[in-house]
Amino acid sequence: LGTEPERAIIVGDSDFDIQAGKAAGLTTVAVTYGFRDRAMLGNADFLIDNMAQLLTLIEKQ
C-alpha cells in the first residue's frame, strides 16, 4: 500500500487477523462484536466495541 508497517493498522474480528497483523508489523485493532469473543482477542494492541471508537483511536495516533 506504499506506507510503512508501523503507520498502518489492521482491524479484525478473529485471532487469526490479529496474528497476521502482528506478523506484518502492523498495529492491531480487534472488534469485539465479530467472530470471536473478547477473551480470544486479548493479544490485540487495541480492543474496540464499535466503529466510532476506531475513529477516536486513529485521531489519537
CHARMM internal coordinates of N, CA and C (Angstrom, degrees):
IC EDIT
DIST 1 N 1 CA 1.4521
DIST 1 CA 1 C 1.5200
ANGL 1 N 1 CA 1 C 112.38
DIST 1 C 2 N 1.3099
ANGL 1 CA 1 C 2 N 116.98
DIHE 1 N 1 CA 1 C 2 N -2.14
DIST 2 N 2 CA 1.4512
ANGL 1 C 2 N 2 CA 119.94
DIHE 1 CA 1 C 2 N 2 CA 176.34
DIST 2 CA 2 C 1.5112
ANGL 2 N 2 CA 2 C 115.45
DIHE 1 C 2 N 2 CA 2 C 82.50
DIST 2 C 3 N 1.3104
ANGL 2 CA 2 C 3 N 118.54
DIHE 2 N 2 CA 2 C 3 N 22.03
DIST 3 N 3 CA 1.4604
ANGL 2 C 3 N 3 CA 121.19
DIHE 2 CA 2 C 3 N 3 CA 177.24
DIST 3 CA 3 C 1.5213
ANGL 3 N 3 CA 3 C 109.11
DIHE 2 C 3 N 3 CA 3 C -132.08
DIST 3 C 4 N 1.2969
ANGL 3 CA 3 C 4 N 115.91
DIHE 3 N 3 CA 3 C 4 N 161.08
DIST 4 N 4 CA 1.4584
ANGL 3 C 4 N 4 CA 120.88
DIHE 3 CA 3 C 4 N 4 CA 178.09
DIST 4 CA 4 C 1.5280
ANGL 4 N 4 CA 4 C 109.43
DIHE 3 C 4 N 4 CA 4 C -72.76
DIST 4 C 5 N 1.3340
ANGL 4 CA 4 C 5 N 117.93
DIHE 4 N 4 CA 4 C 5 N 142.25
DIST 5 N 5 CA 1.4688
ANGL 4 C 5 N 5 CA 120.55
DIHE 4 CA 4 C 5 N 5 CA -178.70
DIST 5 CA 5 C 1.5241
ANGL 5 N 5 CA 5 C 113.51
DIHE 4 C 5 N 5 CA 5 C -55.08
DIST 5 C 6 N 1.3214
ANGL 5 CA 5 C 6 N 117.47
DIHE 5 N 5 CA 5 C 6 N -37.01
DIST 6 N 6 CA 1.4623
ANGL 5 C 6 N 6 CA 119.45
DIHE 5 CA 5 C 6 N 6 CA -178.31
DIST 6 CA 6 C 1.5294
ANGL 6 N 6 CA 6 C 112.82
DIHE 5 C 6 N 6 CA 6 C -70.61
DIST 6 C 7 N 1.3239
ANGL 6 CA 6 C 7 N 117.79
DIHE 6 N 6 CA 6 C 7 N -10.37
DIST 7 N 7 CA 1.4686
ANGL 6 C 7 N 7 CA 121.59
DIHE 6 CA 6 C 7 N 7 CA 177.03
DIST 7 CA 7 C 1.5242
ANGL 7 N 7 CA 7 C 111.99
DIHE 6 C 7 N 7 CA 7 C -100.47
DIST 7 C 8 N 1.3268
ANGL 7 CA 7 C 8 N 116.62
DIHE 7 N 7 CA 7 C 8 N 1.95
DIST 8 N 8 CA 1.4656
ANGL 7 C 8 N 8 CA 121.23
DIHE 7 CA 7 C 8 N 8 CA -177.49
DIST 8 CA 8 C 1.5274
ANGL 8 N 8 CA 8 C 109.95
DIHE 7 C 8 N 8 CA 8 C -112.41
DIST 8 C 9 N 1.3183
ANGL 8 CA 8 C 9 N 115.36
DIHE 8 N 8 CA 8 C 9 N 157.48
DIST 9 N 9 CA 1.4638
ANGL 8 C 9 N 9 CA 120.68
DIHE 8 CA 8 C 9 N 9 CA 175.87
DIST 9 CA 9 C 1.5173
ANGL 9 N 9 CA 9 C 109.13
DIHE 8 C 9 N 9 CA 9 C -128.99
DIST 9 C 10 N 1.3191
ANGL 9 CA 9 C 10 N 114.14
DIHE 9 N 9 CA 9 C 10 N 155.96
DIST 10 N 10 CA 1.4545
ANGL 9 C 10 N 10 CA 120.73
DIHE 9 CA 9 C 10 N 10 CA 170.95
DIST 10 CA 10 C 1.5194
ANGL 10 N 10 CA 10 C 106.66
DIHE 9 C 10 N 10 CA 10 C -120.95
DIST 10 C 11 N 1.3059
ANGL 10 CA 10 C 11 N 115.80
DIHE 10 N 10 CA 10 C 11 N 135.04
DIST 11 N 11 CA 1.4598
ANGL 10 C 11 N 11 CA 121.94
DIHE 10 CA 10 C 11 N 11 CA 177.21
DIST 11 CA 11 C 1.5151
ANGL 11 N 11 CA 11 C 106.58
DIHE 10 C 11 N 11 CA 11 C -112.78
DIST 11 C 12 N 1.3197
ANGL 11 CA 11 C 12 N 116.49
DIHE 11 N 11 CA 11 C 12 N 124.34
DIST 12 N 12 CA 1.4537
ANGL 11 C 12 N 12 CA 119.50
DIHE 11 CA 11 C 12 N 12 CA -177.73
DIST 12 CA 12 C 1.5107
ANGL 12 N 12 CA 12 C 112.50
DIHE 11 C 12 N 12 CA 12 C -144.27
DIST 12 C 13 N 1.3324
ANGL 12 CA 12 C 13 N 114.18
DIHE 12 N 12 CA 12 C 13 N 168.56
DIST 13 N 13 CA 1.4590
ANGL 12 C 13 N 13 CA 119.86
DIHE 12 CA 12 C 13 N 13 CA -179.78
DIST 13 CA 13 C 1.5248
ANGL 13 N 13 CA 13 C 112.35
DIHE 12 C 13 N 13 CA 13 C -121.65
DIST 13 C 14 N 1.3302
ANGL 13 CA 13 C 14 N 116.46
DIHE 13 N 13 CA 13 C 14 N 16.26
DIST 14 N 14 CA 1.4644
ANGL 13 C 14 N 14 CA 118.87
DIHE 13 CA 13 C 14 N 14 CA 178.17
DIST 14 CA 14 C 1.5194
ANGL 14 N 14 CA 14 C 110.15
DIHE 13 C 14 N 14 CA 14 C -141.43
DIST 14 C 15 N 1.3154
ANGL 14 CA 14 C 15 N 115.01
DIHE 14 N 14 CA 14 C 15 N 160.04
DIST 15 N 15 CA 1.4509
ANGL 14 C 15 N 15 CA 120.14
DIHE 14 CA 14 C 15 N 15 CA 177.36
DIST 15 CA 15 C 1.5255
ANGL 15 N 15 CA 15 C 111.14
DIHE 14 C 15 N 15 CA 15 C -63.14
DIST 15 C 16 N 1.3204
ANGL 15 CA 15 C 16 N 117.79
DIHE 15 N 15 CA 15 C 16 N -28.83
DIST 16 N 16 CA 1.4649
ANGL 15 C 16 N 16 CA 121.37
DIHE 15 CA 15 C 16 N 16 CA 177.46
DIST 16 CA 16 C 1.5345
ANGL 16 N 16 CA 16 C 110.95
DIHE 15 C 16 N 16 CA 16 C -65.72
DIST 16 C 17 N 1.3182
ANGL 16 CA 16 C 17 N 116.97
DIHE 16 N 16 CA 16 C 17 N -40.40
DIST 17 N 17 CA 1.4697
ANGL 16 C 17 N 17 CA 120.96
DIHE 16 CA 16 C 17 N 17 CA 176.77
DIST 17 CA 17 C 1.5267
ANGL 17 N 17 CA 17 C 110.58
DIHE 16 C 17 N 17 CA 17 C -60.28
DIST 17 C 18 N 1.3190
ANGL 17 CA 17 C 18 N 115.64
DIHE 17 N 17 CA 17 C 18 N -43.82
DIST 18 N 18 CA 1.4583
ANGL 17 C 18 N 18 CA 120.79
DIHE 17 CA 17 C 18 N 18 CA -177.94
DIST 18 CA 18 C 1.5281
ANGL 18 N 18 CA 18 C 110.43
DIHE 17 C 18 N 18 CA 18 C -67.07
DIST 18 C 19 N 1.3179
ANGL 18 CA 18 C 19 N 117.10
DIHE 18 N 18 CA 18 C 19 N -43.06
DIST 19 N 19 CA 1.4685
ANGL 18 C 19 N 19 CA 120.92
DIHE 18 CA 18 C 19 N 19 CA 178.20
DIST 19 CA 19 C 1.5272
ANGL 19 N 19 CA 19 C 110.96
DIHE 18 C 19 N 19 CA 19 C -60.91
DIST 19 C 20 N 1.3138
ANGL 19 CA 19 C 20 N 117.15
DIHE 19 N 19 CA 19 C 20 N -43.51
DIST 20 N 20 CA 1.4680
ANGL 19 C 20 N 20 CA 121.06
DIHE 19 CA 19 C 20 N 20 CA -179.97
DIST 20 CA 20 C 1.5242
ANGL 20 N 20 CA 20 C 110.61
DIHE 19 C 20 N 20 CA 20 C -64.05
DIST 20 C 21 N 1.3208
ANGL 20 CA 20 C 21 N 116.60
DIHE 20 N 20 CA 20 C 21 N -42.63
DIST 21 N 21 CA 1.4568
ANGL 20 C 21 N 21 CA 120.16
DIHE 20 CA 20 C 21 N 21 CA 178.57
DIST 21 CA 21 C 1.5157
ANGL 21 N 21 CA 21 C 112.31
DIHE 20 C 21 N 21 CA 21 C -63.19
DIST 21 C 22 N 1.3213
ANGL 21 CA 21 C 22 N 116.62
DIHE 21 N 21 CA 21 C 22 N -44.26
DIST 22 N 22 CA 1.4674
ANGL 21 C 22 N 22 CA 120.69
DIHE 21 CA 21 C 22 N 22 CA 177.97
DIST 22 CA 22 C 1.5258
ANGL 22 N 22 CA 22 C 110.44
DIHE 21 C 22 N 22 CA 22 C -60.67
DIST 22 C 23 N 1.3326
ANGL 22 CA 22 C 23 N 116.93
DIHE 22 N 22 CA 22 C 23 N -43.88
DIST 23 N 23 CA 1.4669
ANGL 22 C 23 N 23 CA 121.28
DIHE 22 CA 22 C 23 N 23 CA -179.49
DIST 23 CA 23 C 1.5254
ANGL 23 N 23 CA 23 C 111.61
DIHE 22 C 23 N 23 CA 23 C -61.85
DIST 23 C 24 N 1.3279
ANGL 23 CA 23 C 24 N 116.44
DIHE 23 N 23 CA 23 C 24 N -30.78
DIST 24 N 24 CA 1.4658
ANGL 23 C 24 N 24 CA 121.19
DIHE 23 CA 23 C 24 N 24 CA -179.68
DIST 24 CA 24 C 1.5269
ANGL 24 N 24 CA 24 C 112.69
DIHE 23 C 24 N 24 CA 24 C -87.69
DIST 24 C 25 N 1.3364
ANGL 24 CA 24 C 25 N 117.18
DIHE 24 N 24 CA 24 C 25 N -3.78
DIST 25 N 25 CA 1.4573
ANGL 24 C 25 N 25 CA 120.54
DIHE 24 CA 24 C 25 N 25 CA 179.62
DIST 25 CA 25 C 1.5127
ANGL 25 N 25 CA 25 C 114.25
DIHE 24 C 25 N 25 CA 25 C 81.95
DIST 25 C 26 N 1.3344
ANGL 25 CA 25 C 26 N 116.92
DIHE 25 N 25 CA 25 C 26 N 20.29
DIST 26 N 26 CA 1.4598
ANGL 25 C 26 N 26 CA 121.64
DIHE 25 CA 25 C 26 N 26 CA -178.08
DIST 26 CA 26 C 1.5236
ANGL 26 N 26 CA 26 C 111.36
DIHE 25 C 26 N 26 CA 26 C -92.39
DIST 26 C 27 N 1.3108
ANGL 26 CA 26 C 27 N 116.52
DIHE 26 N 26 CA 26 C 27 N 156.97
DIST 27 N 27 CA 1.4536
ANGL 26 C 27 N 27 CA 121.33
DIHE 26 CA 26 C 27 N 27 CA 167.82
DIST 27 CA 27 C 1.5202
ANGL 27 N 27 CA 27 C 106.79
DIHE 26 C 27 N 27 CA 27 C -73.33
DIST 27 C 28 N 1.3235
ANGL 27 CA 27 C 28 N 116.39
DIHE 27 N 27 CA 27 C 28 N 132.30
DIST 28 N 28 CA 1.4600
ANGL 27 C 28 N 28 CA 120.06
DIHE 27 CA 27 C 28 N 28 CA -175.23
DIST 28 CA 28 C 1.5219
ANGL 28 N 28 CA 28 C 111.23
DIHE 27 C 28 N 28 CA 28 C -107.80
DIST 28 C 29 N 1.3238
ANGL 28 CA 28 C 29 N 114.91
DIHE 28 N 28 CA 28 C 29 N 134.68
DIST 29 N 29 CA 1.4583
ANGL 28 C 29 N 29 CA 122.52
DIHE 28 CA 28 C 29 N 29 CA 178.22
DIST 29 CA 29 C 1.5211
ANGL 29 N 29 CA 29 C 107.23
DIHE 28 C 29 N 29 CA 29 C -126.51
DIST 29 C 30 N 1.3166
ANGL 29 CA 29 C 30 N 116.41
DIHE 29 N 29 CA 29 C 30 N 122.55
DIST 30 N 30 CA 1.4586
ANGL 29 C 30 N 30 CA 120.96
DIHE 29 CA 29 C 30 N 30 CA 178.92
DIST 30 CA 30 C 1.5209
ANGL 30 N 30 CA 30 C 109.79
DIHE 29 C 30 N 30 CA 30 C -105.72
DIST 30 C 31 N 1.3193
ANGL 30 CA 30 C 31 N 115.48
DIHE 30 N 30 CA 30 C 31 N 136.52
DIST 31 N 31 CA 1.4604
ANGL 30 C 31 N 31 CA 120.79
DIHE 30 CA 30 C 31 N 31 CA 175.30
DIST 31 CA 31 C 1.5223
ANGL 31 N 31 CA 31 C 108.20
DIHE 30 C 31 N 31 CA 31 C -95.01
DIST 31 C 32 N 1.3159
ANGL 31 CA 31 C 32 N 115.72
DIHE 31 N 31 CA 31 C 32 N 135.25
DIST 32 N 32 CA 1.4640
ANGL 31 C 32 N 32 CA 120.37
DIHE 31 CA 31 C 32 N 32 CA -175.08
DIST 32 CA 32 C 1.5173
ANGL 32 N 32 CA 32 C 113.15
DIHE 31 C 32 N 32 CA 32 C -85.49
DIST 32 C 33 N 1.3054
ANGL 32 CA 32 C 33 N 117.38
DIHE 32 N 32 CA 32 C 33 N -4.69
DIST 33 N 33 CA 1.4645
ANGL 32 C 33 N 33 CA 120.47
DIHE 32 CA 32 C 33 N 33 CA -176.57
DIST 33 CA 33 C 1.5267
ANGL 33 N 33 CA 33 C 112.43
DIHE 32 C 33 N 33 CA 33 C -104.59
DIST 33 C 34 N 1.3085
ANGL 33 CA 33 C 34 N 117.24
DIHE 33 N 33 CA 33 C 34 N 18.57
DIST 34 N 34 CA 1.4591
ANGL 33 C 34 N 34 CA 120.43
DIHE 33 CA 33 C 34 N 34 CA -176.41
DIST 34 CA 34 C 1.5072
ANGL 34 N 34 CA 34 C 113.86
DIHE 33 C 34 N 34 CA 34 C -104.33
DIST 34 C 35 N 1.3101
ANGL 34 CA 34 C 35 N 114.83
DIHE 34 N 34 CA 34 C 35 N -136.99
DIST 35 N 35 CA 1.4549
ANGL 34 C 35 N 35 CA 124.09
DIHE 34 CA 34 C 35 N 35 CA -170.84
DIST 35 CA 35 C 1.5237
ANGL 35 N 35 CA 35 C 113.70
DIHE 34 C 35 N 35 CA 35 C -70.81
DIST 35 C 36 N 1.3039
ANGL 35 CA 35 C 36 N 117.97
DIHE 35 N 35 CA 35 C 36 N -37.25
DIST 36 N 36 CA 1.4705
ANGL 35 C 36 N 36 CA 122.04
DIHE 35 CA 35 C 36 N 36 CA -176.34
DIST 36 CA 36 C 1.5229
ANGL 36 N 36 CA 36 C 110.72
DIHE 35 C 36 N 36 CA 36 C -113.00
DIST 36 C 37 N 1.3427
ANGL 36 CA 36 C 37 N 114.79
DIHE 36 N 36 CA 36 C 37 N 160.81
DIST 37 N 37 CA 1.4581
ANGL 36 C 37 N 37 CA 118.00
DIHE 36 CA 36 C 37 N 37 CA 177.31
DIST 37 CA 37 C 1.5307
ANGL 37 N 37 CA 37 C 110.25
DIHE 36 C 37 N 37 CA 37 C -85.91
DIST 37 C 38 N 1.3015
ANGL 37 CA 37 C 38 N 115.30
DIHE 37 N 37 CA 37 C 38 N 168.73
DIST 38 N 38 CA 1.4698
ANGL 37 C 38 N 38 CA 123.16
DIHE 37 CA 37 C 38 N 38 CA -174.26
DIST 38 CA 38 C 1.5329
ANGL 38 N 38 CA 38 C 112.27
DIHE 37 C 38 N 38 CA 38 C -54.71
DIST 38 C 39 N 1.3086
ANGL 38 CA 38 C 39 N 117.88
DIHE 38 N 38 CA 38 C 39 N -39.17
DIST 39 N 39 CA 1.4671
ANGL 38 C 39 N 39 CA 121.58
DIHE 38 CA 38 C 39 N 39 CA -177.33
DIST 39 CA 39 C 1.5245
ANGL 39 N 39 CA 39 C 112.18
DIHE 38 C 39 N 39 CA 39 C -61.40
DIST 39 C 40 N 1.3086
ANGL 39 CA 39 C 40 N 117.95
DIHE 39 N 39 CA 39 C 40 N -31.79
DIST 40 N 40 CA 1.4642
ANGL 39 C 40 N 40 CA 121.47
DIHE 39 CA 39 C 40 N 40 CA -178.26
DIST 40 CA 40 C 1.5257
ANGL 40 N 40 CA 40 C 112.02
DIHE 39 C 40 N 40 CA 40 C -83.59
DIST 40 C 41 N 1.3141
ANGL 40 CA 40 C 41 N 117.65
DIHE 40 N 40 CA 40 C 41 N -7.53
DIST 41 N 41 CA 1.4646
ANGL 40 C 41 N 41 CA 121.88
DIHE 40 CA 40 C 41 N 41 CA -176.18
DIST 41 CA 41 C 1.5231
ANGL 41 N 41 CA 41 C 112.77
DIHE 40 C 41 N 41 CA 41 C -108.61
DIST 41 C 42 N 1.3099
ANGL 41 CA 41 C 42 N 117.24
DIHE 41 N 41 CA 41 C 42 N 9.35
DIST 42 N 42 CA 1.4542
ANGL 41 C 42 N 42 CA 122.05
DIHE 41 CA 41 C 42 N 42 CA -173.76
DIST 42 CA 42 C 1.5137
ANGL 42 N 42 CA 42 C 115.74
DIHE 41 C 42 N 42 CA 42 C -62.21
DIST 42 C 43 N 1.3204
ANGL 42 CA 42 C 43 N 117.71
DIHE 42 N 42 CA 42 C 43 N -16.75
DIST 43 N 43 CA 1.4579
ANGL 42 C 43 N 43 CA 120.93
DIHE 42 CA 42 C 43 N 43 CA -179.39
DIST 43 CA 43 C 1.5326
ANGL 43 N 43 CA 43 C 112.38
DIHE 42 C 43 N 43 CA 43 C -81.39
DIST 43 C 44 N 1.3141
ANGL 43 CA 43 C 44 N 117.61
DIHE 43 N 43 CA 43 C 44 N -7.69
DIST 44 N 44 CA 1.4681
ANGL 43 C 44 N 44 CA 121.20
DIHE 43 CA 43 C 44 N 44 CA 179.88
DIST 44 CA 44 C 1.5250
ANGL 44 N 44 CA 44 C 110.18
DIHE 43 C 44 N 44 CA 44 C -68.89
DIST 44 C 45 N 1.3247
ANGL 44 CA 44 C 45 N 115.56
DIHE 44 N 44 CA 44 C 45 N 152.70
DIST 45 N 45 CA 1.4612
ANGL 44 C 45 N 45 CA 119.83
DIHE 44 CA 44 C 45 N 45 CA 176.18
DIST 45 CA 45 C 1.5262
ANGL 45 N 45 CA 45 C 111.04
DIHE 44 C 45 N 45 CA 45 C -66.01
DIST 45 C 46 N 1.3344
ANGL 45 CA 45 C 46 N 115.91
DIHE 45 N 45 CA 45 C 46 N -35.88
DIST 46 N 46 CA 1.4626
ANGL 45 C 46 N 46 CA 121.66
DIHE 45 CA 45 C 46 N 46 CA -179.70
DIST 46 CA 46 C 1.5204
ANGL 46 N 46 CA 46 C 109.30
DIHE 45 C 46 N 46 CA 46 C -139.94
DIST 46 C 47 N 1.3278
ANGL 46 CA 46 C 47 N 116.24
DIHE 46 N 46 CA 46 C 47 N 146.02
DIST 47 N 47 CA 1.4643
ANGL 46 C 47 N 47 CA 123.26
DIHE 46 CA 46 C 47 N 47 CA 172.10
DIST 47 CA 47 C 1.5193
ANGL 47 N 47 CA 47 C 107.72
DIHE 46 C 47 N 47 CA 47 C -116.01
DIST 47 C 48 N 1.3238
ANGL 47 CA 47 C 48 N 116.31
DIHE 47 N 47 CA 47 C 48 N 133.51
DIST 48 N 48 CA 1.4644
ANGL 47 C 48 N 48 CA 119.80
DIHE 47 CA 47 C 48 N 48 CA 177.43
DIST 48 CA 48 C 1.5218
ANGL 48 N 48 CA 48 C 109.26
DIHE 47 C 48 N 48 CA 48 C -127.95
DIST 48 C 49 N 1.3202
ANGL 48 CA 48 C 49 N 115.15
DIHE 48 N 48 CA 48 C 49 N 150.85
DIST 49 N 49 CA 1.4572
ANGL 48 C 49 N 49 CA 121.66
DIHE 48 CA 48 C 49 N 49 CA -179.75
DIST 49 CA 49 C 1.5219
ANGL 49 N 49 CA 49 C 112.83
DIHE 48 C 49 N 49 CA 49 C -101.40
DIST 49 C 50 N 1.3455
ANGL 49 CA 49 C 50 N 117.06
DIHE 49 N 49 CA 49 C 50 N -13.65
DIST 50 N 50 CA 1.4628
ANGL 49 C 50 N 50 CA 120.63
DIHE 49 CA 49 C 50 N 50 CA 179.06
DIST 50 CA 50 C 1.5272
ANGL 50 N 50 CA 50 C 109.05
DIHE 49 C 50 N 50 CA 50 C -159.15
DIST 50 C 51 N 1.3097
ANGL 50 CA 50 C 51 N 115.92
DIHE 50 N 50 CA 50 C 51 N 165.69
DIST 51 N 51 CA 1.4640
ANGL 50 C 51 N 51 CA 120.64
DIHE 50 CA 50 C 51 N 51 CA -175.52
DIST 51 CA 51 C 1.5255
ANGL 51 N 51 CA 51 C 112.98
DIHE 50 C 51 N 51 CA 51 C -69.79
DIST 51 C 52 N 1.3168
ANGL 51 CA 51 C 52 N 118.13
DIHE 51 N 51 CA 51 C 52 N -24.51
DIST 52 N 52 CA 1.4616
ANGL 51 C 52 N 52 CA 120.21
DIHE 51 CA 51 C 52 N 52 CA 176.00
DIST 52 CA 52 C 1.5271
ANGL 52 N 52 CA 52 C 110.20
DIHE 51 C 52 N 52 CA 52 C -61.48
DIST 52 C 53 N 1.3175
ANGL 52 CA 52 C 53 N 116.61
DIHE 52 N 52 CA 52 C 53 N -35.41
DIST 53 N 53 CA 1.4589
ANGL 52 C 53 N 53 CA 120.32
DIHE 52 CA 52 C 53 N 53 CA 177.58
DIST 53 CA 53 C 1.5259
ANGL 53 N 53 CA 53 C 111.28
DIHE 52 C 53 N 53 CA 53 C -66.48
DIST 53 C 54 N 1.3287
ANGL 53 CA 53 C 54 N 117.30
DIHE 53 N 53 CA 53 C 54 N -31.41
DIST 54 N 54 CA 1.4614
ANGL 53 C 54 N 54 CA 120.49
DIHE 53 CA 53 C 54 N 54 CA 177.05
DIST 54 CA 54 C 1.5262
ANGL 54 N 54 CA 54 C 110.06
DIHE 53 C 54 N 54 CA 54 C -64.06
DIST 54 C 55 N 1.3008
ANGL 54 CA 54 C 55 N 117.49
DIHE 54 N 54 CA 54 C 55 N -44.24
DIST 55 N 55 CA 1.4630
ANGL 54 C 55 N 55 CA 121.10
DIHE 54 CA 54 C 55 N 55 CA 178.60
DIST 55 CA 55 C 1.5270
ANGL 55 N 55 CA 55 C 110.63
DIHE 54 C 55 N 55 CA 55 C -60.24
DIST 55 C 56 N 1.3143
ANGL 55 CA 55 C 56 N 116.74
DIHE 55 N 55 CA 55 C 56 N -44.33
DIST 56 N 56 CA 1.4615
ANGL 55 C 56 N 56 CA 121.01
DIHE 55 CA 55 C 56 N 56 CA 177.94
DIST 56 CA 56 C 1.5228
ANGL 56 N 56 CA 56 C 110.78
DIHE 55 C 56 N 56 CA 56 C -60.78
DIST 56 C 57 N 1.3167
ANGL 56 CA 56 C 57 N 116.54
DIHE 56 N 56 CA 56 C 57 N -42.74
DIST 57 N 57 CA 1.4597
ANGL 56 C 57 N 57 CA 121.58
DIHE 56 CA 56 C 57 N 57 CA 178.95
DIST 57 CA 57 C 1.5263
ANGL 57 N 57 CA 57 C 111.43
DIHE 56 C 57 N 57 CA 57 C -61.84
DIST 57 C 58 N 1.3119
ANGL 57 CA 57 C 58 N 116.78
DIHE 57 N 57 CA 57 C 58 N -45.01
DIST 58 N 58 CA 1.4671
ANGL 57 C 58 N 58 CA 121.21
DIHE 57 CA 57 C 58 N 58 CA -179.99
DIST 58 CA 58 C 1.5257
ANGL 58 N 58 CA 58 C 110.71
DIHE 57 C 58 N 58 CA 58 C -63.74
DIST 58 C 59 N 1.3137
ANGL 58 CA 58 C 59 N 116.85
DIHE 58 N 58 CA 58 C 59 N -41.14
DIST 59 N 59 CA 1.4656
ANGL 58 C 59 N 59 CA 120.54
DIHE 58 CA 58 C 59 N 59 CA -179.85
DIST 59 CA 59 C 1.5249
ANGL 59 N 59 CA 59 C 111.98
DIHE 58 C 59 N 59 CA 59 C -63.64
DIST 59 C 60 N 1.3286
ANGL 59 CA 59 C 60 N 117.23
DIHE 59 N 59 CA 59 C 60 N -30.04
DIST 60 N 60 CA 1.4631
ANGL 59 C 60 N 60 CA 121.51
DIHE 59 CA 59 C 60 N 60 CA -179.58
DIST 60 CA 60 C 1.5203
ANGL 60 N 60 CA 60 C 112.54
DIHE 59 C 60 N 60 CA 60 C -80.95
DIST 60 C 61 N 1.2978
ANGL 60 CA 60 C 61 N 117.59
DIHE 60 N 60 CA 60 C 61 N -18.21
DIST 61 N 61 CA 1.4762
ANGL 60 C 61 N 61 CA 121.01
DIHE 60 CA 60 C 61 N 61 CA -175.97
DIST 61 CA 61 C 1.4882
ANGL 61 N 61 CA 61 C 112.35
DIHE 60 C 61 N 61 CA 61 C -80.34
END
COOR INIT
IC SEED 1 N 1 CA 1 C
IC BUILD
